[in-house]
């Protein structure tokens, strides 16, 4: 696994305590939709973590060199489940002010790496 790449993304939630709690509950292991979890793995995502503070989310993904989000062809059933999940999540999520239209998770730029510091 020498060619593992880390991708970091950010997203905001609707700033409502009740909705944030619901969103977090959907992401607990016992509540996660198994089809969505499988779709994530099928895309070549090796690991994924989501962190939350207030209404801000931060996602870290580790992907292999074969990962290409633009070239993934899920089955019709997987596409249907993904659409249902994404539609449900929009109840809780809001785009960052600088996001492109329809864009949810926005890629973050790495500005510091301790390994490279002197």
CORKATA-V893371 format. One record per residue. N is the residue number from 1. RES is the residue in three letters. PSI is psi in whole degrees, -180 to 180 (* if undefined). BURIAL is 1 if it has 9 or more other ideal C-beta (glycine too) atoms within 8 Angstrom, else 0. D_CENTER is the distance of its C-alpha to the mean C-alpha in Angstrom with 1 decimal. Layout:
n=N res=RES psi=PSI burial=BURIAL d_center=D_CENTER
n=N res=RES psi=PSI burial=BURIAL d_center=D_CENTER
//
This chain:
n=1 res=UNK psi=47 burial=0 d_center=21.5
n=2 res=UNK psi=-26 burial=0 d_center=22.8
n=3 res=UNK psi=41 burial=0 d_center=20.5
n=4 res=UNK psi=133 burial=1 d_center=17.1
n=5 res=UNK psi=140 burial=1 d_center=15.0
n=6 res=UNK psi=131 burial=0 d_center=12.5
n=7 res=UNK psi=129 burial=1 d_center=9.8
n=8 res=UNK psi=134 burial=1 d_center=8.8
n=9 res=UNK psi=155 burial=1 d_center=7.0
n=10 res=UNK psi=155 burial=1 d_center=8.3
n=11 res=UNK psi=151 burial=1 d_center=8.6
n=12 res=UNK psi=154 burial=1 d_center=11.6
n=13 res=UNK psi=159 burial=1 d_center=12.7
n=14 res=UNK psi=129 burial=1 d_center=16.1
n=15 res=UNK psi=74 burial=0 d_center=18.5
n=16 res=UNK psi=119 burial=0 d_center=20.1
n=17 res=UNK psi=-43 burial=0 d_center=20.5
n=18 res=UNK psi=-45 burial=0 d_center=20.8
n=19 res=UNK psi=-38 burial=1 d_center=17.7
n=20 res=UNK psi=-42 burial=1 d_center=15.6
n=21 res=UNK psi=-45 burial=0 d_center=17.4
n=22 res=UNK psi=-44 burial=1 d_center=16.6
n=23 res=UNK psi=-47 burial=1 d_center=12.9
n=24 res=UNK psi=-42 burial=1 d_center=13.1
n=25 res=UNK psi=-40 burial=0 d_center=15.5
n=26 res=UNK psi=-26 burial=1 d_center=13.3
n=27 res=UNK psi=3 burial=0 d_center=11.0
n=28 res=UNK psi=146 burial=0 d_center=14.2
n=29 res=UNK psi=-38 burial=0 d_center=15.0
n=30 res=UNK psi=-14 burial=0 d_center=17.9
n=31 res=UNK psi=-11 burial=0 d_center=16.2
n=32 res=UNK psi=139 burial=1 d_center=13.2
n=33 res=UNK psi=121 burial=0 d_center=14.1
n=34 res=UNK psi=-34 burial=0 d_center=15.4
n=35 res=UNK psi=-37 burial=1 d_center=15.0
n=36 res=UNK psi=-44 burial=1 d_center=11.2
n=37 res=UNK psi=-44 burial=1 d_center=11.2
n=38 res=UNK psi=-41 burial=1 d_center=13.8
n=39 res=UNK psi=-40 burial=1 d_center=12.2
n=40 res=UNK psi=-48 burial=1 d_center=9.3
n=41 res=UNK psi=-41 burial=0 d_center=12.4
n=42 res=UNK psi=-27 burial=1 d_center=14.4
n=43 res=UNK psi=-8 burial=1 d_center=12.4
n=44 res=UNK psi=14 burial=1 d_center=13.4
n=45 res=UNK psi=119 burial=1 d_center=10.4
n=46 res=UNK psi=-35 burial=0 d_center=12.7
n=47 res=UNK psi=149 burial=0 d_center=10.8
n=48 res=UNK psi=134 burial=1 d_center=7.5
n=49 res=UNK psi=145 burial=0 d_center=8.0
n=50 res=UNK psi=131 burial=0 d_center=7.1
n=51 res=UNK psi=152 burial=0 d_center=10.2
n=52 res=UNK psi=138 burial=1 d_center=12.0
n=53 res=UNK psi=123 burial=0 d_center=15.2
n=54 res=UNK psi=-125 burial=0 d_center=17.0
n=55 res=UNK psi=16 burial=0 d_center=14.9
n=56 res=UNK psi=136 burial=1 d_center=12.5
n=57 res=UNK psi=149 burial=1 d_center=9.1
n=58 res=UNK psi=123 burial=1 d_center=8.2
n=59 res=UNK psi=135 burial=1 d_center=5.5
n=60 res=UNK psi=124 burial=1 d_center=7.7
n=61 res=UNK psi=140 burial=1 d_center=7.7
n=62 res=UNK psi=127 burial=1 d_center=11.2
n=63 res=UNK psi=153 burial=1 d_center=12.4
n=64 res=UNK psi=173 burial=1 d_center=16.0
n=65 res=UNK psi=-21 burial=0 d_center=18.2
n=66 res=UNK psi=-7 burial=0 d_center=18.0
n=67 res=UNK psi=125 burial=1 d_center=14.4
n=68 res=UNK psi=99 burial=0 d_center=14.6
n=69 res=UNK psi=-22 burial=0 d_center=12.0
n=70 res=UNK psi=-8 burial=0 d_center=15.0
n=71 res=UNK psi=27 burial=0 d_center=17.2
n=72 res=UNK psi=127 burial=1 d_center=15.6
n=73 res=UNK psi=85 burial=0 d_center=18.0
n=74 res=UNK psi=162 burial=1 d_center=16.9
n=75 res=UNK psi=163 burial=0 d_center=19.8
n=76 res=UNK psi=-40 burial=0 d_center=20.8
n=77 res=UNK psi=-42 burial=0 d_center=20.1
n=78 res=UNK psi=-41 burial=1 d_center=16.5
n=79 res=UNK psi=-43 burial=1 d_center=16.1
n=80 res=UNK psi=-45 burial=0 d_center=17.7
n=81 res=UNK psi=-41 burial=1 d_center=15.5
n=82 res=UNK psi=-44 burial=1 d_center=12.3
n=83 res=UNK psi=-43 burial=0 d_center=14.2
n=84 res=UNK psi=-44 burial=0 d_center=15.3
n=85 res=UNK psi=-48 burial=1 d_center=12.0
n=86 res=UNK psi=-40 burial=1 d_center=10.7
n=87 res=UNK psi=-43 burial=0 d_center=14.1
n=88 res=UNK psi=-43 burial=0 d_center=14.2
n=89 res=UNK psi=-27 burial=1 d_center=11.0
n=90 res=UNK psi=-21 burial=0 d_center=12.7
n=91 res=UNK psi=-30 burial=0 d_center=15.4
n=92 res=UNK psi=-25 burial=1 d_center=13.5
n=93 res=UNK psi=153 burial=1 d_center=11.5
n=94 res=UNK psi=144 burial=0 d_center=13.3
n=95 res=UNK psi=147 burial=1 d_center=12.9
n=96 res=UNK psi=150 burial=0 d_center=13.9
n=97 res=UNK psi=-29 burial=0 d_center=17.6
n=98 res=UNK psi=6 burial=0 d_center=17.4
n=99 res=UNK psi=151 burial=1 d_center=14.6
n=100 res=UNK psi=157 burial=0 d_center=16.2
n=101 res=UNK psi=130 burial=0 d_center=17.2
n=102 res=UNK psi=-6 burial=0 d_center=14.6
n=103 res=UNK psi=133 burial=0 d_center=11.8
n=104 res=UNK psi=-85 burial=1 d_center=8.9
n=105 res=UNK psi=127 burial=0 d_center=6.5
n=106 res=UNK psi=131 burial=1 d_center=9.4
n=107 res=UNK psi=140 burial=0 d_center=10.1
n=108 res=UNK psi=150 burial=0 d_center=12.2
n=109 res=UNK psi=132 burial=0 d_center=15.6
n=110 res=UNK psi=127 burial=0 d_center=17.1
n=111 res=UNK psi=-7 burial=0 d_center=20.4
n=112 res=UNK psi=142 burial=0 d_center=21.7
n=113 res=UNK psi=114 burial=0 d_center=22.0
n=114 res=UNK psi=-34 burial=0 d_center=24.6
n=115 res=UNK psi=-27 burial=0 d_center=25.5
n=116 res=UNK psi=-3 burial=0 d_center=26.9
n=117 res=UNK psi=149 burial=0 d_center=28.7
n=118 res=UNK psi=* burial=0 d_center=32.4
//
